[in-house]
Amino acid sequence: MTRRAKQSGPANPPSASPESPVPGDAFPVVGLGASAGGLEALEQFLDHAPADSGMAFVVVQHLDPTHKGALPELLQRRTRMQVSQVEEGMRVEPNRVYVIPPNRDLFLEGGTLRLLEPAEPRGLRLPIDSFFRSLARDLEERAIGVILSGMGSDGTLGLRAIKENAGLTLVQDPGSAKYDSMPRSAIDAGIADFVAPAQELPVKLLASFHGTLVAEVEDQEAERKSPSALEKIVALLRARTGRDFAPYKRSTISRRVERRMGIHQLRTIARYADFLHDNPQELALLSRELLIGVTSFFRDPKAFAALREKALPALLASRPAGRVFRVWVPACATGEEAYSLAMLLKEALEERQAAAGRSGGDRVQVFATDLDPDAVARARQGAYPEGIAADVSPERLRRFFVKEGGAYRVAKELRDTVVFAPHNVITDPPFTKLDLLSCRNLLIYLTADVQKKLLPLFHYSLNPEGILFLGSAETAGGFPDLFSPIDPQAKLYRRRPSSAAARAVEFPSSYAPSEDDELGAVRGAPRSPGAGLQELVDGVLLREFGPPCVLVDERGDLLYVHGRTGKYLEPAAGKANLNLFAMAREGLRHPLWSAVQKAQEGQEPVRCKGLRVKTNGTHQRVDVTVKPLGEPQALRGLLLVLFEEVAAPRRRSRSRPAPSGGVEALPGRVEELERELQQSREYLQTTQEEMQTSQEELKSANEELQSTNEELQSTNEELTTSKEEMQSLNEELLSVNTEMQAKIEELSRTSNDMKNLLNSTDIATLFLDNDLNVRRFTGQTTRIIKLIPSDVGRPITDIVSDLSYPGLADDVRDVLETLAFQEREVATVDGRWFQVRILPYRTYENRIDGVVLTFSDITVAKQLEQALRDAQQAAQQRIETLESAVTTKGEGRS
């Protein structure tokens, strides 16, 4: 097994140390992304990164574009590697650190660093995402991304691109970061291979990558001799997770398995298979790794442009107005492609309506499915990091998304057009009556046989003239009778009309793993040299000395063949038929049929000796044994048919001449003929008995059919009545559905009204549940308590606040216990004052379900109060001074 690597360094790079994980010139490049608080994290990382690791490090940090950067000088103090600020066209070399200059975007292309003027305005730039994406494109599995402390979500999409290309992703533990937004965004996206404090990340990075490369170069010959290790891993995944990865290409599975082997520093696939057996959590991680979520908004813009300009106009022109445009997106991952198509189609339909001078009527319905339920759940949420601004135009962002904190959420208008559901495109029934089927970058991971099954299935799912949209490395060219190309470069195809010559659609059945399958997969791997030696010896004995045999079911269909059975069985002429009786050679068919019947009836072995079988123009003697199997459970009810070749009986010496003086007496031949005659009699007797039994069964079946026919007539009348009732019920359901839709719209309006009401009061409001976890908050609250949207569900005691209010949690618990509201005047660390009111949260059922906290800004009142106090104190002092003066004056007069 080898891993692909692109040239990304000089012809003769500096040699690494003996511990260097990189052989030759195919060294990895580590992208270090950081923002606020990132300097400390970068220093901790480089403190523990060896100077001879054989890797190159590129630092991408959010820098002030108006000031000259001092980051290279600061980092040079913490590492023995040479630290340089990137210049245009600089070649990347191992054991060096490169730092992005201010006010520039950085890219890697062919092992060379490129600098560009930022296209986005300040505040909207995402330099980490941009560099990580170029790193993934250029180095693929040699790309490594590290996210350190920072605000926002920059780097999340870039890490996803690295992971999609089999690279390594590491994230600083949010608890050790000064600002945890960037690390937390990457972790929430489920794309981090390692999460650890900054100072521990270099150790994990080097250990993981070193283990991966050792797995490539060691024991390769042993792996080739034992290819079943991958099959055992696939069987384990199927048995434990219910997901069958057998249709995936072997190279696809190997690359993902190698990644996990490197992470755990296991050198052979056989060891990793044993590790999987003992670690169910690793099975779940590998399963998620194999579900390759390669997706982004408007991925391959030229293909989407071709869809919009070349494919959709003709299709929309042929469709009647008011019809729902149906789309299916299998393998949708986290939903970006489904939402992209929904946006594109809504725009196209609106243009069509405007050209026709009408409004409304046309709707889009997108069915987006994926095998990974976690990906489907994230797609349903419709929340994406700020980095999607690089793929989605500003106009579409304004119309189809709502900015929430540091993320974009899909607007309700777009979300209502997409339905997400878990679905296995290989084993589950497809969606039908489709106008567009977009299956991009899934077929490339599947075997050729599975692709040949799926494309006819897609043809069946599409409407006449429907569009098939494939990925850049996929094609439907092998099915010219099913699809005609619209734009071969964009991989757009139109469904051809069905014909008599159309290929049959195959609906593969789902695989239901059993306990025996799991045990077989697990126990199949030898755990010790002794067990392996025993299996090898048993295999040799079975192959060299075991008689040829076949395993058949009760109908005689072949399930398994062992040894050379060509002397006894041959394919029958005509359509392929793997039936024992159809394939039996001359002299075997009738005895076999009789022996199988007797073995099934008596459940005992039946042996036929000395059968004369015609083989390639000659005859040979064969003993046949038919043995019914009762153990193990998986083979119960099957029959094992064994063939044993025996020597022909020796002829006796010639007897005296026959009286006629013509034909000589041949006693051996007479015995043979008598034996064949006896077999024929037995076969005839068995046939007669079976025919009589069949006649009786047919009579009984005829009577049952007559009775069944009467029952069916009665059932038909009941079904007619039920149909009328169902139609009535359907009408009722439609009415209920309309009412529910109206209720939902009313609830949505009410929610909007409440949101606007809370925002218009300019009073910060915070809702907590009974466990003091954040349930909801208004925008004004973030000026007092450091809340972000992802804090929903976190305890309020874990969140930083500007309030000097250590007793907040105790007062909240007091209100929950006594149900009496409390009011406090609390100051903040920056001198502001707020009146805090804590009230119990009552539901319509008069049940207490948390508390509501309101924060009213009374800073001005407090300042006036303080001014009045100061004035009162000054007046009091003046009065006291006057009184003292008057008293002194009076005493002087007296």
Secondary structure, DSSP 8 states (H G I E B T S, - for coil): --------S-SS-----TT-S--TT---EEEEEE-TTHHHHHHHHHHTS-TTSS-EEEEEE---TTS---HHHHHHTT-SSEEEE--TTEE--TTEEEE--TT-EEEEETTEEEEE---S-TTS--HHHHHHHHHHHHHGGGEEEEE-S-SS-TTHHHHHHHHHTT-EEEEE-GGG-SS-HHHHHHHHTT--SEEE-GGGHHHHHHHHHHHHHHHHHSSHHHHHH-THHHHHHHHHHHHHHS---TTB-HHHHHHHHHHHHHHHT--SHHHHHHHHHH-HHHHHHHHHHHS-----TTSSHHHHHHIIIIIHHHHHHTS-TT-EEEEEESS-TTSHHHHHHHHHHHHHHHHHHHHHT--S--EEEEEEEES-HHHHHHHHHTEEEGGGGGTS-HHHHHHHEEEETTEEEE-HHHHTTEEEEE--TTTS----SEEEEEE-SSGGGB-HHHHHHHHHHHHHHEEEEEEEEE-TT---TT-TTTEEEEETTTTEEEE----TT-------------HHHHHHHHHTS--SHHHHHHHHHHHHHHHHHS--EEEE-TT-BEEEEES--TTTB---SSS---BHHHHB-TTTHHHHHHHHHHHHHH-S-EEEEEEEEEETTEEEEEEEEEEE---SGGGTT-EEEEEEEE---------S--TTSSS---HHHHHHHHHHHHHHHHHHHHHHHHHHHHHHHHHHHHHHHHHHHHHHHHHHHHHHHHHHHHHHHHHHHHHHHHHHHHHHHHHHHHHHHHHHHHHHHT-EEEEE-TTSBEEEE-GGGGGTB---GGGTTSBGGGS-BSB--TTHHHHHHHHHHH---EEEEEEBTTS-EEEEEEEEEE-TTS-EEEEEEEEEE-HHHHHHHHHHHHHHHHHHHHHHHHHHHHHHHHHHH-
